Structures are given as structure tokens and as C-alpha cells.
């Protein structure tokens, strides 16, 4: 039987894809007007003409980086967009008060230091850096920060990520239309302000380091109205500013000569949109772009021809089998354990994912505080799985329904082979995203695939919204463990990160090693491909940033 499984794995490897992401913005394909041939797109030709003209005028090589990605989607206003593709562009233009480096370390950006926090964890006191200017010349003031957060909570804005900030006092009143000002935001002067929370929430500082808290200039944002985030109507304090943006094929950024963070390495970044991965990689081979993400399905192909140009990185996510704990068979813990024991995670990663992943040892991603580094990979023991099923009264075999999206089909086809070996027939139904979302949240799917990605390294982000008892029903999971909830509740109010990590470690143990409330498979690996003249490029998590990257212009000219 194992030979049959290996045959299935080998046959499927060519078209392998990882389980898709759910919680956080992730890189994906959005249709656009890019060419599907091997010829450079019109956007790329235009960029090359502009670059050459600029070099002729200055007499020196300008540092221009061309990055290929799918269309950013619904504009660059990160209060409205949840796209990592949009964030890659917007975060070069607009900045949050804090941010995470590509080493996933949180640092101040627009602040003189981290805010001070009252003993009860409710009052945060901020001090802005003085002399920071938006690219329209206006100086950053506390009033701009207040405006930004109040715009977020104004219903007409349609902000999509308010849940990360609803703990601010008065936020819910604004969202409900009961107030037009944020009562928890008080300005002392142009550079000092306080934010008061309704309840202590330890990850608050991490939330304000995300793209969803990028700060906007009040006057310019009000003037742009509904156009904010489209065309050239996005202004910030960041290292780059928009020179052109047609919202469909390309965005061109140029350096902010007055950047408060110091000298900017690149003169220009061109974000060129491609409608699919294969077209994008052809553009890379043709020299139309210098840098792009590399889908796992194309990894083995490009490892052979461009191995030295590929860099792997590991986002803060976990791919797992999501279970409906009320469903027939699944509500039996012995069945859940048997499913786990039936899966050879190391073989799955090596074969189906072309090595682009780390076999799971628990639910928490291995780069998130609270992950237990001492744990081994989940045991692969099909004989023990058969025994557990027999002890549960299912020695003659069972059939379990699974509903997945197309992006999950390859992995789940491989899982079918593993489960069949122990007597579990996985009835696989592939549906579109809308059907899947509706069925899952309605509790109609016994088994499905999920990748839960965190925006930053914190156990709360990975576990609270999906498995906490009052949230899990809405996810179609129905997990309810009082001890698990207690761990998460305590960790949410503590400021001691070491103690918080210990609580998350215990919560993970309960979730994935004692209750088997989900079946972790692997921690995903992603990768990008870059020309040799691209220097210092690194991706810390989900979003492609360009803060530290540089270009060897002379080497590029000779390539």
C-alpha cells in the first residue's frame, strides 16, 4: 500500500501547491492585463525607456529595482485593503508608528521610543519624532494620528481590519455611529498623545505595527476623499513616493529625498503586475524584472536552472487539517489521533511540496514564542492508527467527507492515500472559495484544509480568532476547552513576554497534542528569486518590503 501512496505522491508533485492562507493577507494571483507570452510587457518596455533616459540625463547609473507581482487589487489604502500585494507597495509610502523588521523585530518608526504603558495596561503614552514630514511637505503631528484612527472607525470608510484596534476606548461607539470622535485618544501637544483602551490587551503594540495602522496626512487624505489609495493619491512619511500608478499594470515609486529615516538606497522601484506565476517567471528570465516571489509548484523547475538566485524564507503560519469537532467520527478523539498517525509529514513535505516546508511538531509556528522546540515531528504510525480505529469500533473502516478549495486539492489528494491505508475513506469535494467559506462558517464541513498565518510573532494572533471558544463556532470548528481559554485570557493581559510564551506553549499542548482539535501538517516555506545584482534582500514574513534592498547598478548594466 505504501508503494501506491508514493506513486500518488510522485504523480501529483508536478502540480503541487501548498494549503491556502486564510487569516492574514497572502501573496496570490489576481487577473491583470499582463502579456502571457515570453515578450516583455508594455509596462516593462516603458520602464526600460524611462530608466535609460534618466541615465542619459544624469550621466550615472540610477538604481532601479523592478519587482513582479500580481495586481495589488483594491487600491493602496491599507485601511480598506487586506492584500499583502497592496501592503508591499503602500508600506514603502505610508508608515505605521512602529513596524517589524525583516528579522521580525518590532522597532519604533515615527516615535522617539516605544510608548510607556500604565500599570493597569490601559493607558499608552506616545511621543512622535519631531521634524518628520509627509512627502507633500506637511509635518507629521499628533492630529494626523488622531485623524487616521478616527477615519478607520468612521463607518463610511469601510475599514476592514478594525478588529485589531477595537479595544481603543470609544472605537465601538464610532463604528456603531454613536460618536464621531475617538474618546480614548487625547492630544497633549503636536508631538504627545495618549491612547486609552477599554481593557488590557498585550498585543496592542504589535497591532499598531501592522500596515493597517499606517498614518495618513489629514489635509491631503480629506482632500482626496474616495480617491485615496488610487492613482497617485497616497501620501506618507515613507522612504518612497508615488511617481505614477495606473492601478492596473504598474506602479512606479521614486525615493523620498527628505526621508526622516536617512538615505534611501534605491532611486526607483517599479511594481509590474503579471496575471500568473508562469508569465511572471518568463519575464524574470527575459530580464524584464529583477525580483519576484517563486511559487512552490515552480520551485523544482527553477532550482535546476536558477538555484543560486533562489532564497527561501518561512512565514509565520501553520498549514493544518481543520476539523469540525461536532461532525460524525471527527468528534471521537481516537479518530482524530488516527488521522494524525496516518500521515507521513516528512514525506508529504519532501514530495508534494518539493521540500518547501517544515514538518509540524505542534500547532504554533516554530518561529512564534510559545512553540516548544523540544518536540519531535508528529509520529507516523499507520499500524497504531488502525488499532485506535478498531478500539473505537471502526475496524471495518469509515468514510469522512472533506470539502476543500482548488488550491488545497493536491495536498488532500495525497492525504487520501495516507488515510486509505488505515481504513479511512476521505471523500473529497472541491468547491469555489465562496462556497467553501459559506459552508465552513456554517459548520457544514467535517474536514478541510487551512493555513493560518500570523502578521507578527505572537501566539494570540495564531490561536485566539480560530480556536478560542467564543470564536471557534464561527470558524466551523466548535472547540471548547476552558483551560485553553484560560491560557489565552491570561496571556492577553500580561506584559511579561516570557510568561506569555509559557501560556501559549500550554495552550498549544492542549489544542494539538492532547485534544487533537486540529491536525497540524507543516510550517510553510516561501521563496523568492532575485538577480545577482540585487543586494541585501530579505523577507521576514508575508509582505515583500524594500527597506534594506540595494542594487549594484554597474553589475546590472553589464548583465
KOLMARVO-373363 format. One record per residue (C-alpha): residue number from 1; chain; x, y, z. Coordinates in steps of 0.001 Angstrom, whole numbers, plus 500000, padded with zeros to 6 digits. Example, Ala and Ser with C-alpha at 12.3 -4.5 7.8 and 13.67 -1.06 7.14 Angstrom:
BEGIN
{1, "A", {512300, 495500, 507800}};
{2, "A", {513670, 498940, 507140}};
! end
This chain:
BEGIN
{1, "A", {500000, 500000, 500000}};
{2, "A", {502834, 502404, 500757}};
{3, "A", {504114, 501935, 497199}};
{4, "A", {500691, 503047, 495976}};
{5, "A", {500877, 506159, 498161}};
{6, "A", {504343, 507010, 496873}};
{7, "A", {503092, 506606, 493309}};
{8, "A", {500269, 509046, 494016}};
{9, "A", {502702, 511478, 495629}};
{10, "A", {505086, 511304, 492717}};
{11, "A", {502337, 511814, 490156}};
{12, "A", {500976, 514818, 491997}};
{13, "A", {504288, 516503, 492708}};
{14, "A", {504407, 518298, 489365}};
{15, "A", {501271, 520290, 490122}};
{16, "A", {501814, 520642, 493857}};
{17, "A", {500534, 523646, 495750}};
{18, "A", {500535, 524441, 499457}};
{19, "A", {497371, 524785, 501507}};
{20, "A", {495998, 528274, 501096}};
{21, "A", {496060, 531043, 503659}};
{22, "A", {493063, 532329, 505491}};
{23, "A", {493658, 534743, 508305}};
{24, "A", {496202, 537160, 507051}};
{25, "A", {496956, 538766, 503714}};
{26, "A", {498925, 536422, 501497}};
{27, "A", {500502, 536579, 498110}};
{28, "A", {498192, 535237, 495411}};
{29, "A", {497192, 535666, 491788}};
{30, "A", {494842, 538433, 490700}};
{31, "A", {493988, 538653, 486983}};
{32, "A", {495508, 541664, 485222}};
{33, "A", {496369, 542801, 481716}};
{34, "A", {499909, 541428, 481570}};
{35, "A", {501007, 539564, 478464}};
{36, "A", {501069, 535762, 478598}};
{37, "A", {503842, 535411, 476023}};
{38, "A", {507584, 535477, 476549}};
{39, "A", {507743, 539068, 475255}};
{40, "A", {508254, 541960, 477734}};
{41, "A", {505030, 543676, 478756}};
{42, "A", {504312, 547233, 477610}};
{43, "A", {504778, 548341, 481207}};
{44, "A", {508249, 546779, 481264}};
{45, "A", {509178, 548408, 477924}};
{46, "A", {508031, 551794, 479211}};
{47, "A", {510069, 551351, 482389}};
{48, "A", {513203, 550498, 480447}};
{49, "A", {512779, 553595, 478228}};
{50, "A", {512297, 555867, 481247}};
{51, "A", {515271, 554352, 483047}};
{52, "A", {517559, 554720, 480034}};
{53, "A", {516539, 558344, 479537}};
{54, "A", {517180, 559132, 483178}};
{55, "A", {520639, 557578, 482999}};
{56, "A", {521479, 559643, 479920}};
{57, "A", {520356, 562835, 481661}};
{58, "A", {522261, 562267, 484884}};
{59, "A", {525359, 560710, 483432}};
{60, "A", {525306, 557963, 486058}};
{61, "A", {523521, 554695, 486661}};
{62, "A", {520311, 555107, 488622}};
{63, "A", {519399, 552307, 490991}};
{64, "A", {516111, 550945, 489683}};
{65, "A", {514545, 547753, 491043}};
{66, "A", {511799, 546004, 489076}};
{67, "A", {509564, 543758, 491160}};
{68, "A", {506993, 541419, 489616}};
{69, "A", {503774, 540543, 491416}};
{70, "A", {500058, 540075, 490855}};
{71, "A", {497835, 543143, 490783}};
{72, "A", {497523, 544864, 494149}};
{73, "A", {493742, 544636, 493861}};
{74, "A", {491505, 547187, 495552}};
{75, "A", {493865, 550146, 495859}};
{76, "A", {496683, 551002, 498285}};
{77, "A", {494661, 552311, 501240}};
{78, "A", {495547, 549761, 503909}};
{79, "A", {492515, 550667, 505999}};
{80, "A", {490409, 549243, 503186}};
{81, "A", {492694, 546646, 501590}};
{82, "A", {493806, 543411, 503259}};
{83, "A", {496097, 542391, 500395}};
{84, "A", {499763, 541651, 501045}};
{85, "A", {500412, 542771, 497476}};
{86, "A", {498951, 546198, 498249}};
{87, "A", {500890, 546335, 501522}};
{88, "A", {504165, 545669, 499693}};
{89, "A", {503642, 548935, 497830}};
{90, "A", {501818, 551008, 500453}};
{91, "A", {504338, 550297, 503214}};
{92, "A", {507074, 551978, 501163}};
{93, "A", {504938, 555143, 501049}};
{94, "A", {502996, 555265, 504313}};
{95, "A", {504366, 554202, 507687}};
{96, "A", {502940, 552995, 510968}};
{97, "A", {504268, 554317, 514269}};
{98, "A", {506063, 551023, 514865}};
{99, "A", {506965, 548257, 512444}};
{100, "A", {508510, 544816, 512270}};
{101, "A", {511899, 544425, 510618}};
{102, "A", {512662, 541577, 508237}};
{103, "A", {514024, 539751, 511294}};
{104, "A", {510526, 540095, 512828}};
{105, "A", {511797, 542510, 515485}};
{106, "A", {509492, 545386, 516413}};
{107, "A", {511094, 548849, 516241}};
{108, "A", {509902, 552487, 516512}};
{109, "A", {509476, 554358, 513218}};
{110, "A", {507550, 557589, 513786}};
{111, "A", {508071, 557578, 517563}};
{112, "A", {511066, 558559, 519662}};
{113, "A", {510731, 555248, 521524}};
{114, "A", {508151, 552629, 522408}};
{115, "A", {505189, 554175, 524256}};
{116, "A", {505026, 553923, 528016}};
{117, "A", {502203, 551795, 529405}};
{118, "A", {500340, 552335, 532671}};
{119, "A", {500491, 549658, 535336}};
{120, "A", {496939, 548529, 534597}};
{121, "A", {497773, 548151, 530890}};
{122, "A", {495106, 550623, 529755}};
{123, "A", {496923, 553916, 529084}};
{124, "A", {499576, 554231, 526348}};
{125, "A", {501625, 557441, 526148}};
{126, "A", {503246, 558271, 522783}};
{127, "A", {505867, 560781, 521666}};
{128, "A", {506265, 561498, 517953}};
{129, "A", {509631, 562254, 516395}};
{130, "A", {509888, 565944, 515555}};
{131, "A", {510714, 567149, 512075}};
{132, "A", {509113, 564205, 510247}};
{133, "A", {507428, 565377, 507045}};
{134, "A", {504960, 563809, 504653}};
{135, "A", {506135, 563924, 501048}};
{136, "A", {503784, 566861, 500373}};
{137, "A", {505827, 568916, 502858}};
{138, "A", {503374, 568855, 505774}};
{139, "A", {504894, 567998, 509150}};
{140, "A", {503601, 564922, 510970}};
{141, "A", {501540, 565986, 514000}};
{142, "A", {499540, 564177, 516667}};
{143, "A", {496410, 565446, 514928}};
{144, "A", {497295, 563328, 511871}};
{145, "A", {497492, 560208, 514027}};
{146, "A", {494147, 561004, 515652}};
{147, "A", {492583, 561634, 512247}};
{148, "A", {493924, 558325, 510925}};
{149, "A", {492392, 556264, 513717}};
{150, "A", {489096, 558153, 513641}};
{151, "A", {488910, 557662, 509873}};
{152, "A", {489394, 553940, 510493}};
{153, "A", {486388, 553777, 512815}};
{154, "A", {484133, 556007, 510699}};
{155, "A", {481552, 553619, 509145}};
{156, "A", {481646, 555323, 505727}};
{157, "A", {485353, 554480, 505374}};
{158, "A", {484587, 550770, 505196}};
{159, "A", {487793, 549793, 507015}};
{160, "A", {488240, 546020, 507044}};
{161, "A", {490693, 545492, 509891}};
{162, "A", {489098, 547399, 512755}};
{163, "A", {489066, 544239, 514908}};
{164, "A", {492775, 544765, 515597}};
{165, "A", {492044, 548156, 517203}};
{166, "A", {488504, 547924, 518604}};
{167, "A", {489884, 547768, 522148}};
{168, "A", {490588, 551527, 521948}};
{169, "A", {488083, 553347, 524134}};
{170, "A", {485288, 554802, 522003}};
{171, "A", {486082, 552755, 518892}};
{172, "A", {482909, 550697, 519075}};
{173, "A", {480818, 553836, 519587}};
{174, "A", {482229, 555264, 516362}};
{175, "A", {481672, 552013, 514474}};
{176, "A", {478070, 551976, 515733}};
{177, "A", {477519, 555556, 514567}};
{178, "A", {477078, 556811, 518147}};
{179, "A", {480112, 559105, 518074}};
{180, "A", {482236, 560990, 515551}};
{181, "A", {485350, 561300, 517726}};
{182, "A", {487512, 558706, 519438}};
{183, "A", {487111, 559269, 523176}};
{184, "A", {490184, 557188, 524011}};
{185, "A", {492544, 559417, 522005}};
{186, "A", {493787, 562563, 523756}};
{187, "A", {496303, 565058, 522332}};
{188, "A", {498614, 566889, 524739}};
{189, "A", {500522, 568834, 522064}};
{190, "A", {501726, 568363, 518476}};
{191, "A", {504071, 565529, 519458}};
{192, "A", {502481, 563932, 522525}};
{193, "A", {499247, 561979, 522801}};
{194, "A", {497704, 559125, 524748}};
{195, "A", {495508, 556197, 523772}};
{196, "A", {493275, 554554, 526373}};
{197, "A", {491990, 551005, 525957}};
{198, "A", {488714, 549563, 527207}};
{199, "A", {490598, 546528, 528509}};
{200, "A", {494211, 545438, 528821}};
{201, "A", {495429, 543849, 525590}};
{202, "A", {499092, 542853, 525367}};
{203, "A", {499292, 542529, 521542}};
{204, "A", {498075, 546128, 521040}};
{205, "A", {501571, 547451, 520357}};
{206, "A", {502083, 544723, 517779}};
{207, "A", {498807, 545542, 516071}};
{208, "A", {499809, 549175, 515607}};
{209, "A", {502995, 547980, 513892}};
{210, "A", {500973, 546482, 511025}};
{211, "A", {500103, 548002, 507657}};
{212, "A", {496549, 548548, 508909}};
{213, "A", {497826, 551338, 511204}};
{214, "A", {499785, 553307, 508593}};
{215, "A", {499467, 557039, 509345}};
{216, "A", {497914, 559449, 506828}};
{217, "A", {498212, 563264, 506495}};
{218, "A", {494830, 564670, 507490}};
{219, "A", {494587, 567512, 504983}};
{220, "A", {495677, 565500, 501922}};
{221, "A", {493586, 562469, 502827}};
{222, "A", {490446, 564553, 503332}};
{223, "A", {491050, 566325, 500017}};
{224, "A", {491425, 563047, 498117}};
{225, "A", {488222, 561579, 499540}};
{226, "A", {487264, 558312, 497842}};
{227, "A", {490307, 558589, 495542}};
{228, "A", {492698, 557971, 498458}};
{229, "A", {494840, 554950, 497669}};
{230, "A", {494240, 555106, 493915}};
{231, "A", {496454, 556640, 491255}};
{232, "A", {498917, 558986, 492912}};
{233, "A", {496557, 559861, 495777}};
{234, "A", {498544, 558254, 498569}};
{235, "A", {500980, 560345, 500589}};
{236, "A", {503034, 559286, 503559}};
{237, "A", {506264, 559693, 505502}};
{238, "A", {507926, 556636, 503954}};
{239, "A", {511175, 556204, 502028}};
{240, "A", {509389, 556373, 498652}};
{241, "A", {506597, 558332, 496990}};
{242, "A", {504371, 557524, 494021}};
{243, "A", {505513, 558896, 490678}};
{244, "A", {502891, 557054, 488598}};
{245, "A", {500182, 554452, 489116}};
{246, "A", {497647, 553259, 486548}};
{247, "A", {496010, 550876, 489087}};
{248, "A", {496118, 548022, 486570}};
{249, "A", {499599, 547282, 485172}};
{250, "A", {502307, 549140, 487093}};
{251, "A", {503176, 551429, 489998}};
{252, "A", {506388, 553454, 489953}};
{253, "A", {507877, 554767, 493201}};
{254, "A", {510792, 557191, 493488}};
{255, "A", {512930, 557899, 496529}};
{256, "A", {511888, 560405, 499175}};
{257, "A", {514887, 562738, 499242}};
{258, "A", {513782, 564098, 502630}};
{259, "A", {513191, 560752, 504350}};
{260, "A", {513414, 561028, 508133}};
{261, "A", {514996, 557581, 508371}};
{262, "A", {518135, 558562, 506434}};
{263, "A", {519492, 557888, 502969}};
{264, "A", {517316, 555690, 500735}};
{265, "A", {519237, 553091, 498706}};
{266, "A", {517162, 552929, 495547}};
{267, "A", {516244, 555718, 493175}};
{268, "A", {513163, 553925, 491890}};
{269, "A", {511047, 550814, 492428}};
{270, "A", {508788, 549585, 489627}};
{271, "A", {505999, 547218, 490697}};
{272, "A", {504973, 545434, 487498}};
{273, "A", {501818, 543315, 487556}};
{274, "A", {501581, 539845, 485978}};
{275, "A", {498457, 537728, 485756}};
{276, "A", {500031, 534363, 486573}};
{277, "A", {503207, 532875, 488016}};
{278, "A", {504458, 531345, 484792}};
{279, "A", {504233, 534648, 482890}};
{280, "A", {505976, 536427, 485733}};
{281, "A", {508855, 533947, 485749}};
{282, "A", {509234, 534216, 481962}};
{283, "A", {509553, 537965, 482495}};
{284, "A", {512251, 537279, 485076}};
{285, "A", {514173, 535069, 482663}};
{286, "A", {513868, 537744, 479958}};
{287, "A", {515256, 540404, 482299}};
{288, "A", {512005, 542403, 482468}};
{289, "A", {512041, 542172, 486274}};
{290, "A", {514807, 541755, 488848}};
{291, "A", {512915, 540104, 491688}};
{292, "A", {509753, 538044, 492239}};
{293, "A", {508226, 535529, 494600}};
{294, "A", {508513, 531911, 493456}};
{295, "A", {505532, 529590, 493856}};
{296, "A", {506284, 526163, 495339}};
{297, "A", {504834, 524493, 492236}};
{298, "A", {507655, 526007, 490155}};
{299, "A", {510396, 525552, 492733}};
{300, "A", {511911, 522317, 491422}};
{301, "A", {511943, 523671, 487856}};
{302, "A", {513825, 526830, 488774}};
{303, "A", {516126, 525118, 491267}};
{304, "A", {517685, 523326, 488326}};
{305, "A", {518263, 526439, 486229}};
{306, "A", {518492, 529291, 488763}};
{307, "A", {519350, 527604, 492051}};
{308, "A", {521859, 530284, 493122}};
{309, "A", {519235, 533015, 492682}};
{310, "A", {516564, 531455, 494942}};
{311, "A", {516230, 532361, 498628}};
{312, "A", {513835, 530538, 500962}};
{313, "A", {512071, 532140, 503920}};
{314, "A", {509479, 530933, 506403}};
{315, "A", {506297, 532945, 507060}};
{316, "A", {504697, 532783, 510488}};
{317, "A", {501990, 530303, 509537}};
{318, "A", {500849, 526724, 510021}};
{319, "A", {499161, 524513, 507439}};
{320, "A", {496735, 522116, 509099}};
{321, "A", {493678, 519962, 508710}};
{322, "A", {490819, 521937, 510181}};
{323, "A", {488243, 519755, 511937}};
{324, "A", {484575, 520194, 512802}};
{325, "A", {484533, 518674, 516282}};
{326, "A", {480764, 518114, 516137}};
{327, "A", {480883, 516068, 512946}};
{328, "A", {480320, 512303, 512875}};
{329, "A", {483533, 510346, 513552}};
{330, "A", {485536, 513579, 513997}};
{331, "A", {484010, 514104, 517443}};
{332, "A", {485791, 510890, 518523}};
{333, "A", {489322, 511764, 519687}};
{334, "A", {490570, 508307, 518665}};
{335, "A", {489595, 509054, 515073}};
{336, "A", {491401, 512403, 515238}};
{337, "A", {494521, 510716, 516600}};
{338, "A", {494305, 508040, 513927}};
{339, "A", {494187, 510699, 511195}};
{340, "A", {497335, 512282, 512601}};
{341, "A", {499182, 508975, 512914}};
{342, "A", {498302, 508019, 509340}};
{343, "A", {500156, 510991, 507795}};
{344, "A", {503836, 510899, 506937}};
{345, "A", {504531, 514637, 507201}};
{346, "A", {508186, 514442, 506218}};
{347, "A", {507357, 512551, 503033}};
{348, "A", {504476, 514930, 502298}};
{349, "A", {506759, 517971, 502525}};
{350, "A", {509627, 516395, 500571}};
{351, "A", {507463, 515084, 497751}};
{352, "A", {504335, 517156, 497328}};
{353, "A", {505846, 520490, 498444}};
{354, "A", {509236, 519945, 496809}};
{355, "A", {510780, 520461, 500249}};
{356, "A", {509124, 523859, 500709}};
{357, "A", {508042, 523451, 504300}};
{358, "A", {508951, 522207, 507770}};
{359, "A", {507036, 519164, 509095}};
{360, "A", {504891, 520232, 512043}};
{361, "A", {505567, 519337, 515665}};
{362, "A", {502610, 521267, 517140}};
{363, "A", {500199, 523980, 516042}};
{364, "A", {502229, 527115, 516799}};
{365, "A", {504648, 528043, 514042}};
{366, "A", {508232, 527284, 515001}};
{367, "A", {509194, 530986, 514979}};
{368, "A", {506442, 532125, 517342}};
{369, "A", {507100, 532492, 521084}};
{370, "A", {505401, 529567, 522812}};
{371, "A", {506427, 526978, 520231}};
{372, "A", {508021, 524027, 522042}};
{373, "A", {511362, 523458, 520315}};
{374, "A", {511877, 520140, 522131}};
{375, "A", {509002, 518372, 520365}};
{376, "A", {509612, 515861, 517566}};
{377, "A", {507673, 515753, 514298}};
{378, "A", {504262, 514137, 514780}};
{379, "A", {504606, 510365, 514764}};
{380, "A", {503841, 508444, 511576}};
{381, "A", {502465, 505062, 512665}};
{382, "A", {499718, 503609, 510424}};
{383, "A", {499511, 500399, 512448}};
{384, "A", {498769, 502332, 515629}};
{385, "A", {496179, 504332, 513669}};
{386, "A", {494437, 501112, 512644}};
{387, "A", {494442, 499937, 516259}};
{388, "A", {492877, 503172, 517504}};
{389, "A", {490112, 502910, 514904}};
{390, "A", {489465, 499278, 515853}};
{391, "A", {489331, 500175, 519555}};
{392, "A", {486786, 502876, 518700}};
{393, "A", {484609, 500314, 516911}};
{394, "A", {485589, 501297, 513379}};
{395, "A", {487726, 498324, 512436}};
{396, "A", {485773, 497863, 509196}};
{397, "A", {486646, 501357, 508049}};
{398, "A", {484862, 504706, 507893}};
{399, "A", {484116, 507411, 505317}};
{400, "A", {484674, 511088, 506133}};
{401, "A", {483657, 514000, 503905}};
{402, "A", {486188, 516709, 503138}};
{403, "A", {485465, 519959, 501299}};
{404, "A", {488414, 521982, 500044}};
{405, "A", {489333, 524767, 497654}};
{406, "A", {491188, 524024, 494445}};
{407, "A", {494446, 525278, 495936}};
{408, "A", {494217, 522529, 498566}};
{409, "A", {493322, 519726, 496171}};
{410, "A", {496827, 518362, 495550}};
{411, "A", {497755, 518051, 499209}};
{412, "A", {494410, 516490, 500095}};
{413, "A", {494678, 514006, 497258}};
{414, "A", {497918, 512849, 498878}};
{415, "A", {496217, 512716, 502280}};
{416, "A", {493549, 510484, 500759}};
{417, "A", {496241, 507907, 500044}};
{418, "A", {497618, 508001, 503583}};
{419, "A", {494184, 507721, 505193}};
{420, "A", {493044, 504935, 502882}};
{421, "A", {495910, 502808, 504135}};
{422, "A", {494479, 502831, 507686}};
{423, "A", {490831, 502331, 506686}};
{424, "A", {489606, 505915, 506348}};
{425, "A", {487971, 506784, 503042}};
{426, "A", {488304, 510553, 502558}};
{427, "A", {485512, 511673, 500253}};
{428, "A", {486996, 514782, 498618}};
{429, "A", {484783, 517582, 497271}};
{430, "A", {486476, 520577, 495593}};
{431, "A", {484473, 523833, 495592}};
{432, "A", {484998, 527519, 494849}};
{433, "A", {486147, 529947, 497553}};
{434, "A", {482721, 531473, 498161}};
{435, "A", {481036, 528087, 498645}};
{436, "A", {483861, 526897, 500884}};
{437, "A", {483684, 529976, 503108}};
{438, "A", {479911, 529754, 503428}};
{439, "A", {479912, 526013, 504182}};
{440, "A", {482814, 526182, 506616}};
{441, "A", {481468, 529027, 508726}};
{442, "A", {478046, 527343, 508752}};
{443, "A", {479607, 524219, 510247}};
{444, "A", {478812, 522035, 507222}};
{445, "A", {482348, 520743, 506553}};
{446, "A", {483729, 517885, 508679}};
{447, "A", {487286, 518213, 507337}};
{448, "A", {489051, 520923, 505330}};
{449, "A", {492445, 522500, 504693}};
{450, "A", {493687, 525729, 506215}};
{451, "A", {496828, 527797, 506635}};
{452, "A", {496545, 530278, 509481}};
{453, "A", {499159, 532993, 509003}};
{454, "A", {500164, 535480, 511682}};
{455, "A", {501047, 539068, 510796}};
{456, "A", {503624, 539085, 513592}};
{457, "A", {505192, 536573, 516006}};
{458, "A", {502565, 536225, 518730}};
{459, "A", {500596, 533175, 519854}};
{460, "A", {497421, 535186, 520356}};
{461, "A", {497247, 536019, 516653}};
{462, "A", {497597, 532383, 515648}};
{463, "A", {495154, 530868, 518136}};
{464, "A", {492598, 533309, 519532}};
{465, "A", {490479, 534084, 516471}};
{466, "A", {490241, 530484, 515344}};
{467, "A", {490162, 528270, 518440}};
{468, "A", {489038, 530391, 521413}};
{469, "A", {485616, 529020, 522392}};
{470, "A", {483559, 532118, 521576}};
{471, "A", {485245, 532370, 518158}};
{472, "A", {485605, 528748, 517087}};
{473, "A", {481912, 528227, 516320}};
{474, "A", {482076, 530957, 513664}};
{475, "A", {485034, 529121, 512116}};
{476, "A", {483093, 525851, 511955}};
{477, "A", {485457, 524234, 514485}};
{478, "A", {483422, 524118, 517735}};
{479, "A", {486427, 523763, 520028}};
{480, "A", {485641, 524438, 523681}};
{481, "A", {488273, 523847, 526353}};
{482, "A", {488109, 526029, 529468}};
{483, "A", {491791, 525528, 530270}};
{484, "A", {492779, 526557, 526741}};
{485, "A", {490598, 529679, 527014}};
{486, "A", {492123, 530480, 530412}};
{487, "A", {495651, 530345, 528994}};
{488, "A", {494736, 532736, 526187}};
{489, "A", {492825, 535090, 528508}};
{490, "A", {495792, 535384, 530884}};
{491, "A", {498298, 535839, 528062}};
{492, "A", {496244, 538685, 526585}};
{493, "A", {496709, 540932, 529624}};
{494, "A", {500283, 540113, 530689}};
{495, "A", {503143, 542365, 529611}};
{496, "A", {505828, 539806, 530534}};
{497, "A", {506590, 538135, 527172}};
{498, "A", {508298, 535146, 528810}};
{499, "A", {505219, 534355, 530879}};
{500, "A", {503006, 534881, 527847}};
{501, "A", {505085, 532379, 525837}};
{502, "A", {504700, 529748, 528568}};
{503, "A", {500929, 530171, 528484}};
{504, "A", {500864, 529785, 524713}};
{505, "A", {503026, 526684, 524959}};
{506, "A", {500493, 525137, 527341}};
{507, "A", {497577, 526217, 525147}};
{508, "A", {499257, 524614, 522128}};
{509, "A", {499751, 521398, 524075}};
{510, "A", {496055, 521251, 524897}};
{511, "A", {494953, 522125, 521386}};
{512, "A", {497176, 519974, 519207}};
{513, "A", {498761, 517308, 521402}};
{514, "A", {496064, 516471, 523929}};
{515, "A", {492728, 517276, 522287}};
{516, "A", {493867, 516903, 518661}};
{517, "A", {491391, 519676, 517855}};
{518, "A", {493271, 520218, 514608}};
{519, "A", {495869, 518199, 512707}};
{520, "A", {498975, 520347, 512021}};
{521, "A", {500809, 519325, 508840}};
{522, "A", {503713, 521698, 508230}};
{523, "A", {505050, 525217, 508610}};
{524, "A", {505100, 526677, 505096}};
{525, "A", {508186, 527801, 503272}};
{526, "A", {508104, 530510, 500642}};
{527, "A", {510861, 531665, 498350}};
{528, "A", {511855, 534496, 496049}};
{529, "A", {514132, 534660, 493054}};
{530, "A", {516454, 537628, 492534}};
{531, "A", {519120, 538637, 490062}};
{532, "A", {522718, 538504, 491392}};
{533, "A", {522966, 542310, 491367}};
{534, "A", {520074, 542620, 493856}};
{535, "A", {521711, 543065, 497264}};
{536, "A", {520576, 542634, 500870}};
{537, "A", {517056, 541470, 500031}};
{538, "A", {515188, 539622, 502761}};
{539, "A", {511555, 538774, 503577}};
{540, "A", {510615, 538461, 507230}};
{541, "A", {507064, 537220, 506936}};
{542, "A", {504200, 537655, 504471}};
{543, "A", {504857, 541074, 502956}};
{544, "A", {507605, 541943, 500483}};
{545, "A", {509299, 545087, 501787}};
{546, "A", {512143, 547083, 500260}};
{547, "A", {513601, 548976, 503211}};
{548, "A", {517117, 547489, 503065}};
{549, "A", {517456, 546249, 499487}};
{550, "A", {520100, 547747, 497193}};
{551, "A", {521175, 547394, 493572}};
{552, "A", {524686, 547029, 492198}};
{553, "A", {523951, 549362, 489285}};
{554, "A", {527227, 548664, 487491}};
{555, "A", {526719, 544903, 487661}};
{556, "A", {523131, 545298, 486471}};
{557, "A", {524267, 547365, 483480}};
{558, "A", {526669, 544592, 482477}};
{559, "A", {524168, 541759, 482895}};
! end
